[in-house]
């Protein structure tokens, strides 16, 4: 059964090429929004909190601060509306899921940057 699901995913799900990113990275996601008959591109820039799943069902969660309110958004990696992903900064973290980042405020909410 699993091999059948994997076969269907490989054959029929269109895969887009995105840069490699992981938890702690600051990325900008450009995605298409349809409002009535018009379409426009909107971006969401924030820190990747987690990547979960694999293959066609993989998702990633991004957190940004909008004023004093934290906003999180979950994006499926194979969402047709995704146009591109830009990696702005590489963050140095020691975990794959940085949920502790939600409780940090001010200067403590900064991540060390990996210079490459």
Secondary structure, DSSP 8 states (H G I E B T S, - for coil): -HHHHHHHHHHHS---------TT-EEEEEEEEEETTEEEEEEEEEEEEEEE--GGG-EEEEEEEETTEEEEEEEETT-TTEEEEEEEE-EE-S-S--GGGGG--GGGG--EE---
